[in-house]
Amino acid sequence: MGPPPRYTAAMTTSRAPSILAIVGAVVLIASAVLVARAFVAQGAVRTLTGVVTWVDTAQAQFDRDVHRELAFPSPSPQPECAEAMLAVSLAPGQSVDVYDGSGAIIGRGSLGPAMAPVSNGSSSGDQECAVTFKVAAIPRATDYVVEVGPHRASYASYDLDSADWDIQLPLASR
């Protein structure tokens, strides 16, 4: 038998451009999908929810009870966290502002009503107080600052993502 026909090599080389075209098209489509996902993620808005917590000390509770008894001689109920909010400069309905890394305000919400106090297990009788908040339609940013009255906390976007955009902002009593 003689040598193989010459057209075989020509057929192999003619298929090469079509395979390269298919691979190129797949790469182009995959790149477009990644760019589109990045664009959507950049424009996506999130809702930040959270709770502001602080310790209402037994001494502060005692002081409120004494002053309440002096002002109102009738028996009074246990002090609630709503009264203790004043100690940390908070009030129901107070503004919760969210800023991006450049300092521009990108969201605003408000504090809800105070929740009932919960014992924090200390031997002094201290209680933990809390109030919830919600800030809707926050655009994507690299860094965020959450401000409630005089209180501020900074968060990186990956911190909020890992917390599923639900944070706890602990405050110290003054």
Phi and psi in degrees as GROMACS dihedral restraints (atoms count N, CA, C in turn):
[ dihedral_restraints ]
;  ai    aj    ak    al  type     phi  dphi    fc
    3     4     5     6     1   -94.5    20    10
    4     5     6     7     1  -172.8    20    10
    6     7     8     9     1   -66.7    20    10
    7     8     9    10     1   155.5    20    10
    9    10    11    12     1   -66.0    20    10
   10    11    12    13     1   155.4    20    10
   12    13    14    15     1   -62.7    20    10
   13    14    15    16     1   148.9    20    10
   15    16    17    18     1   -75.8    20    10
   16    17    18    19     1   -21.4    20    10
   18    19    20    21     1   -69.0    20    10
   19    20    21    22     1   -18.6    20    10
   21    22    23    24     1   -61.3    20    10
   22    23    24    25     1   -45.2    20    10
   24    25    26    27     1   -65.0    20    10
   25    26    27    28     1   -38.5    20    10
   27    28    29    30     1   -65.2    20    10
   28    29    30    31     1   -37.2    20    10
   30    31    32    33     1   -66.5    20    10
   31    32    33    34     1   -40.1    20    10
   33    34    35    36     1   -65.2    20    10
   34    35    36    37     1   -43.5    20    10
   36    37    38    39     1   -71.4    20    10
   37    38    39    40     1   -27.2    20    10
   39    40    41    42     1   -74.6    20    10
   40    41    42    43     1   -23.8    20    10
   42    43    44    45     1   -78.4    20    10
   43    44    45    46     1   -26.0    20    10
   45    46    47    48     1   -56.7    20    10
   46    47    48    49     1   -47.6    20    10
   48    49    50    51     1   -62.5    20    10
   49    50    51    52     1   -34.1    20    10
   51    52    53    54     1   -70.9    20    10
   52    53    54    55     1   -34.3    20    10
   54    55    56    57     1   -68.9    20    10
   55    56    57    58     1   -42.2    20    10
   57    58    59    60     1   -63.0    20    10
   58    59    60    61     1   -37.4    20    10
   60    61    62    63     1   -64.7    20    10
   61    62    63    64     1   -40.5    20    10
   63    64    65    66     1   -66.0    20    10
   64    65    66    67     1   -46.2    20    10
   66    67    68    69     1   -61.5    20    10
   67    68    69    70     1   -43.3    20    10
   69    70    71    72     1   -61.5    20    10
   70    71    72    73     1   -40.9    20    10
   72    73    74    75     1   -65.1    20    10
   73    74    75    76     1   -40.7    20    10
   75    76    77    78     1   -63.8    20    10
   76    77    78    79     1   -44.1    20    10
   78    79    80    81     1   -62.5    20    10
   79    80    81    82     1   -42.1    20    10
   81    82    83    84     1   -62.7    20    10
   82    83    84    85     1   -44.3    20    10
   84    85    86    87     1   -64.7    20    10
   85    86    87    88     1   -44.3    20    10
   87    88    89    90     1   -62.3    20    10
   88    89    90    91     1   -40.7    20    10
   90    91    92    93     1   -63.7    20    10
   91    92    93    94     1   -42.9    20    10
   93    94    95    96     1   -62.2    20    10
   94    95    96    97     1   -40.1    20    10
   96    97    98    99     1   -63.9    20    10
   97    98    99   100     1   -44.4    20    10
   99   100   101   102     1   -63.3    20    10
  100   101   102   103     1   -42.4    20    10
  102   103   104   105     1   -64.2    20    10
  103   104   105   106     1   -43.0    20    10
  105   106   107   108     1   -63.0    20    10
  106   107   108   109     1   -41.8    20    10
  108   109   110   111     1   -64.1    20    10
  109   110   111   112     1   -40.6    20    10
  111   112   113   114     1   -64.8    20    10
  112   113   114   115     1   -40.3    20    10
  114   115   116   117     1   -64.4    20    10
  115   116   117   118     1   -44.0    20    10
  117   118   119   120     1   -64.2    20    10
  118   119   120   121     1   -42.8    20    10
  120   121   122   123     1   -63.3    20    10
  121   122   123   124     1   -37.5    20    10
  123   124   125   126     1   -64.8    20    10
  124   125   126   127     1   -37.1    20    10
  126   127   128   129     1   -91.0    20    10
  127   128   129   130     1    -5.8    20    10
  129   130   131   132     1   -67.6    20    10
  130   131   132   133     1   145.4    20    10
  132   133   134   135     1  -112.4    20    10
  133   134   135   136     1   152.1    20    10
  135   136   137   138     1  -127.7    20    10
  136   137   138   139     1   164.7    20    10
  138   139   140   141     1  -112.7    20    10
  139   140   141   142     1   124.7    20    10
  141   142   143   144     1   -95.7    20    10
  142   143   144   145     1   125.0    20    10
  144   145   146   147     1  -119.2    20    10
  145   146   147   148     1   159.3    20    10
  147   148   149   150     1  -178.5    20    10
  148   149   150   151     1  -176.2    20    10
  150   151   152   153     1  -139.6    20    10
  151   152   153   154     1   136.4    20    10
  153   154   155   156     1   -98.7    20    10
  154   155   156   157     1   126.2    20    10
  156   157   158   159     1  -121.9    20    10
  157   158   159   160     1   150.5    20    10
  159   160   161   162     1  -155.6    20    10
  160   161   162   163     1   161.7    20    10
  162   163   164   165     1   -96.8    20    10
  163   164   165   166     1   127.6    20    10
  165   166   167   168     1   -96.6    20    10
  166   167   168   169     1   108.5    20    10
  168   169   170   171     1   -70.6    20    10
  169   170   171   172     1   154.6    20    10
  171   172   173   174     1   -60.1    20    10
  172   173   174   175     1   -35.0    20    10
  174   175   176   177     1   -64.2    20    10
  175   176   177   178     1   -43.2    20    10
  177   178   179   180     1   -64.7    20    10
  178   179   180   181     1   -39.8    20    10
  180   181   182   183     1   -62.7    20    10
  181   182   183   184     1   -43.1    20    10
  183   184   185   186     1   -62.1    20    10
  184   185   186   187     1   -46.1    20    10
  186   187   188   189     1   -59.4    20    10
  187   188   189   190     1   -42.6    20    10
  189   190   191   192     1   -65.2    20    10
  190   191   192   193     1   -41.0    20    10
  192   193   194   195     1   -61.7    20    10
  193   194   195   196     1   -43.8    20    10
  195   196   197   198     1   -63.3    20    10
  196   197   198   199     1   -47.2    20    10
  198   199   200   201     1   -67.3    20    10
  199   200   201   202     1   -34.2    20    10
  201   202   203   204     1   -66.8    20    10
  202   203   204   205     1   -42.1    20    10
  204   205   206   207     1   -64.5    20    10
  205   206   207   208     1   -35.7    20    10
  207   208   209   210     1   -69.5    20    10
  208   209   210   211     1   -36.9    20    10
  210   211   212   213     1   -82.3    20    10
  211   212   213   214     1   -35.3    20    10
  213   214   215   216     1  -128.7    20    10
  214   215   216   217     1   102.1    20    10
  216   217   218   219     1   -64.7    20    10
  217   218   219   220     1   -18.1    20    10
  219   220   221   222     1   -74.5    20    10
  220   221   222   223     1   156.9    20    10
  222   223   224   225     1   -58.2    20    10
  223   224   225   226     1   142.3    20    10
  225   226   227   228     1  -117.9    20    10
  226   227   228   229     1   155.1    20    10
  228   229   230   231     1   -71.5    20    10
  229   230   231   232     1   167.8    20    10
  231   232   233   234     1   -57.6    20    10
  232   233   234   235     1   142.6    20    10
  234   235   236   237     1   -63.1    20    10
  235   236   237   238     1   138.9    20    10
  237   238   239   240     1  -103.0    20    10
  238   239   240   241     1   165.6    20    10
  240   241   242   243     1   -63.7    20    10
  241   242   243   244     1   -23.6    20    10
  243   244   245   246     1   -60.2    20    10
  244   245   246   247     1   -38.7    20    10
  246   247   248   249     1   -71.9    20    10
  247   248   249   250     1   -36.7    20    10
  249   250   251   252     1   -72.2    20    10
  250   251   252   253     1   -15.4    20    10
  252   253   254   255     1   -59.6    20    10
  253   254   255   256     1   -31.6    20    10
  255   256   257   258     1   -61.3    20    10
  256   257   258   259     1   -32.5    20    10
  258   259   260   261     1   -65.4    20    10
  259   260   261   262     1   -23.9    20    10
  261   262   263   264     1  -114.8    20    10
  262   263   264   265     1    20.3    20    10
  264   265   266   267     1    57.8    20    10
  265   266   267   268     1    46.7    20    10
  267   268   269   270     1  -124.5    20    10
  268   269   270   271     1   156.5    20    10
  270   271   272   273     1  -152.1    20    10
  271   272   273   274     1   144.1    20    10
  273   274   275   276     1   -55.9    20    10
  274   275   276   277     1   138.6    20    10
  276   277   278   279     1    85.5    20    10
  277   278   279   280     1    -6.5    20    10
  279   280   281   282     1   -63.1    20    10
  280   281   282   283     1   147.6    20    10
  282   283   284   285     1   -68.2    20    10
  283   284   285   286     1   137.9    20    10
  285   286   287   288     1  -116.3    20    10
  286   287   288   289     1   114.7    20    10
  288   289   290   291     1  -107.5    20    10
  289   290   291   292     1   142.4    20    10
  291   292   293   294     1  -120.6    20    10
  292   293   294   295     1   128.8    20    10
  294   295   296   297     1  -115.6    20    10
  295   296   297   298     1   152.0    20    10
  297   298   299   300     1   -87.1    20    10
  298   299   300   301     1  -178.7    20    10
  300   301   302   303     1   -62.4    20    10
  301   302   303   304     1   -23.6    20    10
  303   304   305   306     1   -86.0    20    10
  304   305   306   307     1    -5.9    20    10
  306   307   308   309     1    96.2    20    10
  307   308   309   310     1     3.2    20    10
  309   310   311   312     1   -81.1    20    10
  310   311   312   313     1   136.6    20    10
  312   313   314   315     1   -73.1    20    10
  313   314   315   316     1   128.7    20    10
  315   316   317   318     1  -122.3    20    10
  316   317   318   319     1    -0.7    20    10
  318   319   320   321     1  -168.6    20    10
  319   320   321   322     1   150.3    20    10
  321   322   323   324     1  -144.5    20    10
  322   323   324   325     1   133.5    20    10
  324   325   326   327     1  -137.3    20    10
  325   326   327   328     1  -160.3    20    10
  327   328   329   330     1  -149.5    20    10
  328   329   330   331     1   158.1    20    10
  330   331   332   333     1   -74.3    20    10
  331   332   333   334     1   143.9    20    10
  333   334   335   336     1   -87.2    20    10
  334   335   336   337     1  -169.9    20    10
  336   337   338   339     1   -73.0    20    10
  337   338   339   340     1   155.7    20    10
  339   340   341   342     1   -69.2    20    10
  340   341   342   343     1   144.8    20    10
  342   343   344   345     1   -88.7    20    10
  343   344   345   346     1   164.5    20    10
  345   346   347   348     1   -63.3    20    10
  346   347   348   349     1   145.6    20    10
  348   349   350   351     1   -67.1    20    10
  349   350   351   352     1   149.0    20    10
  351   352   353   354     1  -126.5    20    10
  352   353   354   355     1   134.6    20    10
  354   355   356   357     1   -61.2    20    10
  355   356   357   358     1   136.0    20    10
  357   358   359   360     1   -97.4    20    10
  358   359   360   361     1     9.3    20    10
  360   361   362   363     1    81.3    20    10
  361   362   363   364     1     6.8    20    10
  363   364   365   366     1   -76.8    20    10
  364   365   366   367     1   152.8    20    10
  366   367   368   369     1   -73.0    20    10
  367   368   369   370     1   -15.6    20    10
  369   370   371   372     1   -83.4    20    10
  370   371   372   373     1    -8.0    20    10
  372   373   374   375     1    88.2    20    10
  373   374   375   376     1    13.6    20    10
  375   376   377   378     1   -63.1    20    10
  376   377   378   379     1   151.4    20    10
  378   379   380   381     1  -124.1    20    10
  379   380   381   382     1   151.9    20    10
  381   382   383   384     1   -98.7    20    10
  382   383   384   385     1   131.7    20    10
  384   385   386   387     1  -112.6    20    10
  385   386   387   388     1   157.1    20    10
  387   388   389   390     1  -153.1    20    10
  388   389   390   391     1   153.9    20    10
  390   391   392   393     1  -144.2    20    10
  391   392   393   394     1   137.9    20    10
  393   394   395   396     1   -93.8    20    10
  394   395   396   397     1   162.7    20    10
  396   397   398   399     1  -149.3    20    10
  397   398   399   400     1   164.1    20    10
  399   400   401   402     1  -147.7    20    10
  400   401   402   403     1   131.7    20    10
  402   403   404   405     1  -127.6    20    10
  403   404   405   406     1   114.2    20    10
  405   406   407   408     1   -94.2    20    10
  406   407   408   409     1   161.3    20    10
  408   409   410   411     1    58.4    20    10
  409   410   411   412     1    49.2    20    10
  411   412   413   414     1   -89.8    20    10
  412   413   414   415     1   120.8    20    10
  414   415   416   417     1   -72.9    20    10
  415   416   417   418     1   161.3    20    10
  417   418   419   420     1   -63.5    20    10
  418   419   420   421     1   140.2    20    10
  420   421   422   423     1  -150.4    20    10
  421   422   423   424     1   168.5    20    10
  423   424   425   426     1   -80.1    20    10
  424   425   426   427     1   -42.5    20    10
  426   427   428   429     1  -130.5    20    10
  427   428   429   430     1   153.2    20    10
  429   430   431   432     1  -134.2    20    10
  430   431   432   433     1   149.1    20    10
  432   433   434   435     1  -124.9    20    10
  433   434   435   436     1   127.2    20    10
  435   436   437   438     1  -104.8    20    10
  436   437   438   439     1   128.2    20    10
  438   439   440   441     1  -125.5    20    10
  439   440   441   442     1   126.5    20    10
  441   442   443   444     1  -128.3    20    10
  442   443   444   445     1   107.4    20    10
  444   445   446   447     1    57.6    20    10
  445   446   447   448     1  -130.4    20    10
  447   448   449   450     1   -83.4    20    10
  448   449   450   451     1     2.6    20    10
  450   451   452   453     1   -99.9    20    10
  451   452   453   454     1   134.8    20    10
  453   454   455   456     1  -134.7    20    10
  454   455   456   457     1   145.5    20    10
  456   457   458   459     1  -142.4    20    10
  457   458   459   460     1   141.2    20    10
  459   460   461   462     1  -104.7    20    10
  460   461   462   463     1   144.0    20    10
  462   463   464   465     1  -140.2    20    10
  463   464   465   466     1   140.9    20    10
  465   466   467   468     1   -84.1    20    10
  466   467   468   469     1   154.8    20    10
  468   469   470   471     1   -59.6    20    10
  469   470   471   472     1   -37.0    20    10
  471   472   473   474     1   -67.7    20    10
  472   473   474   475     1   -28.1    20    10
  474   475   476   477     1   -66.5    20    10
  475   476   477   478     1   -43.7    20    10
  477   478   479   480     1   -68.0    20    10
  478   479   480   481     1   -39.2    20    10
  480   481   482   483     1   -61.3    20    10
  481   482   483   484     1   -44.6    20    10
  483   484   485   486     1   -69.9    20    10
  484   485   486   487     1   -24.1    20    10
  486   487   488   489     1   -91.5    20    10
  487   488   489   490     1     8.1    20    10
  489   490   491   492     1    54.5    20    10
  490   491   492   493     1    35.7    20    10
  492   493   494   495     1    57.5    20    10
  493   494   495   496     1    34.4    20    10
  495   496   497   498     1  -131.3    20    10
  496   497   498   499     1   109.4    20    10
  498   499   500   501     1  -116.3    20    10
  499   500   501   502     1   163.0    20    10
  501   502   503   504     1  -120.0    20    10
  502   503   504   505     1   125.4    20    10
  504   505   506   507     1  -111.3    20    10
  505   506   507   508     1    95.4    20    10
  507   508   509   510     1   -79.7    20    10
  508   509   510   511     1   138.4    20    10
  510   511   512   513     1  -120.5    20    10
  511   512   513   514     1   156.7    20    10
  513   514   515   516     1   -98.5    20    10
  514   515   516   517     1   138.4    20    10
  516   517   518   519     1   -66.5    20    10
  517   518   519   520     1   148.4    20    10
